[in-house]
């Protein structure tokens, strides 16, 4: 029989903390809240990337939100 732990640190705590820190709180389309009954964000992983499929109840937007570490872009010529 395995031991059940009610309190204290667990092996999943670092991932739980990262999930809560990265979870979207606002819609990228209308800036409405997407927490609670205002929307939904479901986490899934693509290799080592944490992806949140998000839906906004205010404007109906749905899409994936991914935190990026580095972006390489360009500046258009004038």
C-alpha positions as CSV (number, residue, x, y, z in Angstrom):
1,X,0.0,0.0,0.0
2,X,1.3,3.4,-0.9
3,X,1.4,6.2,1.6
4,X,-1.1,9.1,1.0
5,X,0.2,12.6,1.8
6,X,-2.3,15.3,2.7
7,X,0.0,18.2,3.3
8,X,3.6,19.2,2.5
9,X,5.6,19.3,-0.7
10,X,4.7,16.9,-3.5
11,X,6.7,15.9,-6.6
12,X,4.3,17.9,-8.9
13,X,4.6,21.2,-7.0
14,X,7.0,22.8,-9.4
15,X,4.8,22.0,-12.4
16,X,1.7,23.2,-10.5
17,X,3.3,26.5,-9.7
18,X,4.5,27.0,-13.3
19,X,0.9,26.1,-14.5
20,X,-0.6,28.8,-12.3
21,X,2.0,31.4,-13.2
22,X,1.7,30.8,-17.0
23,X,-2.1,30.4,-17.2
24,X,-3.7,33.1,-19.3
25,X,-5.9,35.5,-17.4
26,X,-7.0,37.8,-20.3
27,X,-8.2,37.3,-23.8
28,X,-5.6,38.5,-26.5
29,X,-8.5,39.6,-28.7
30,X,-10.7,41.8,-26.4
31,X,-8.8,41.8,-23.1
32,X,-11.7,40.3,-21.3
33,X,-11.1,37.9,-18.4
34,X,-10.8,34.2,-19.3
35,X,-10.8,32.8,-15.8
36,X,-13.8,31.3,-14.0
37,X,-17.0,31.4,-15.9
38,X,-15.7,34.1,-18.3
39,X,-13.7,31.6,-20.3
40,X,-11.5,28.5,-20.2
41,X,-7.8,27.7,-20.6
42,X,-6.8,24.0,-21.0
43,X,-3.1,23.2,-20.7
44,X,-1.4,20.7,-22.9
45,X,2.2,20.1,-23.9
46,X,4.0,20.0,-27.3
47,X,7.4,18.5,-26.4
48,X,8.7,21.0,-23.7
49,X,6.3,23.8,-24.6
50,X,3.3,24.5,-22.4
51,X,0.3,25.4,-24.5
52,X,-3.0,26.8,-23.3
53,X,-6.0,26.3,-25.6
54,X,-8.1,29.2,-24.5
55,X,-11.7,30.3,-25.2
56,X,-13.2,33.8,-24.3
57,X,-16.8,34.0,-23.4
58,X,-16.9,37.7,-24.0
59,X,-16.0,37.8,-27.7
60,X,-16.0,34.1,-28.7
61,X,-12.2,34.1,-29.5
62,X,-10.5,30.7,-29.3
63,X,-6.9,29.8,-29.9
64,X,-3.6,28.7,-28.5
65,X,-1.5,30.9,-26.2
66,X,2.2,30.0,-25.7
67,X,4.8,31.8,-23.6
68,X,7.9,32.5,-25.7
69,X,11.4,32.8,-24.4
70,X,12.9,34.5,-27.4
71,X,11.5,36.1,-30.6
72,X,13.5,37.0,-33.7
73,X,11.8,39.5,-35.9
74,X,12.7,42.2,-38.4
75,X,12.0,45.9,-38.9
76,X,10.4,46.9,-42.1
77,X,12.1,49.4,-44.4
78,X,10.7,53.0,-44.4
